[in-house]
């Protein structure tokens, strides 16, 4: 099972970052306030997908479990798939927090890469069974 989060991204006013809003639905009608994203403990995976109204393309993400040893490697980066979805696993037996940086580009010709602010995914919601 996977929990889906839809992201609307546009270039920030300073031109260096992606300003993001998060939603429970593709159409962008059920906004998730702030940047703490709570998913069910039994989801096992979190998937970020583009919302209908996004201006930027989701091309990848890096993520790290908060409180674990620092360091970057192949296990904490995920490129987007052909539909611009990014997924990463979450444990189903323990509640954790993962800090995430989503990476976006302009559609068509890549003019720049735009990182998001740091949303946090918490698998502390009630089980869905």
C-alpha positions in Angstrom: 0.0 0.0 0.0 1.2 3.5 -0.6 0.0 6.9 0.6 -0.2 9.6 -2.1 0.6 13.3 -1.6 0.0 15.7 -4.4 2.3 18.8 -4.7 1.7 22.1 -6.4 5.0 23.8 -7.1 6.0 27.2 -8.6 9.2 29.2 -8.7 9.8 31.2 -5.5 9.9 35.0 -5.8 13.7 35.0 -5.4 13.9 32.5 -8.3 16.0 29.9 -6.4 13.5 27.5 -4.8 10.2 25.8 -5.4 7.3 27.2 -3.3 5.1 24.1 -2.6 1.6 23.4 -1.4 0.6 19.8 -0.5 -2.8 18.2 -1.2 -4.6 14.9 -0.6 -6.1 15.0 -4.1 -4.8 15.6 -7.7 -7.3 18.5 -8.2 -5.8 20.4 -5.3 -9.0 20.8 -3.3 -8.0 19.1 0.0 -4.9 21.1 1.1 -2.6 19.6 3.8 -1.8 22.7 5.9 1.9 23.4 6.5 4.6 21.0 5.7 4.1 18.2 8.2 2.5 15.3 6.3 1.0 12.6 8.5 0.4 9.2 6.8 -1.0 5.9 8.2 1.5 3.8 10.1 0.7 0.8 7.8 1.2 2.7 4.5 4.7 1.3 4.0 5.4 3.9 1.3 4.8 7.6 0.6 4.4 8.8 -3.0 4.7 12.4 -4.0 2.9 13.2 -7.3 2.2 16.4 -9.2 -1.0 18.2 -8.5 -3.1 19.4 -11.5 -2.1 23.0 -11.0 1.7 22.6 -10.7 3.9 24.9 -12.8 7.1 22.8 -12.3 7.9 19.2 -13.0 8.8 16.9 -10.1 12.0 15.1 -11.1 13.3 13.5 -7.8 13.6 13.7 -4.1 16.2 13.1 -1.4 15.1 12.1 2.1 16.6 11.3 5.5 15.2 9.8 8.7 15.4 12.5 11.3 17.7 11.4 14.2 19.7 8.9 12.2 23.3 9.3 11.3 23.9 12.0 8.7 25.1 11.1 5.3 23.9 10.8 1.7 23.9 7.6 -0.4 21.9 5.8 -3.0 19.3 4.6 -0.5 18.1 8.1 0.3 17.6 9.5 -3.2 14.7 8.6 -5.6 14.4 9.8 -9.1 10.9 10.5 -10.5 9.3 7.8 -12.6 7.8 8.5 -16.1 4.7 10.0 -14.6 6.7 12.4 -12.4 6.0 10.4 -9.2 8.6 10.0 -6.4 8.2 7.2 -3.8 10.1 6.1 -0.8 9.5 3.4 1.9 8.4 4.0 5.4 8.5 1.4 8.2 5.2 -0.2 9.3 6.2 -1.2 12.8 7.7 2.0 14.1 6.8 5.7 13.8 9.5 7.9 12.3 9.9 11.3 10.7 11.6 11.7 7.3 12.8 15.1 6.1 12.3 15.4 2.3 13.6 17.8 -0.3 11.7 17.5 -3.5 13.6 18.5 -6.7 11.8 20.3 -9.6 12.6 21.6 -13.0 10.9 23.8 -15.6 8.8 21.9 -18.1 10.3 21.4 -21.6 13.8 22.8 -21.7 15.4 22.7 -18.2 16.4 26.2 -17.3 17.1 25.6 -13.6 16.6 23.0 -10.8 14.5 24.1 -7.9 14.6 22.4 -4.5 11.6 22.5 -2.2 11.6 23.5 1.4 11.8 20.6 3.8 8.5 18.9 4.2 8.4 16.2 6.9 6.6 12.8 6.5 5.5 11.3 9.7 4.0 7.7 9.7 2.0 8.3 12.9 -1.5 8.2 11.5 -4.1 5.5 12.3 -3.8 2.2 10.5 -6.1 1.9 7.4 -7.1 -1.7 7.9 
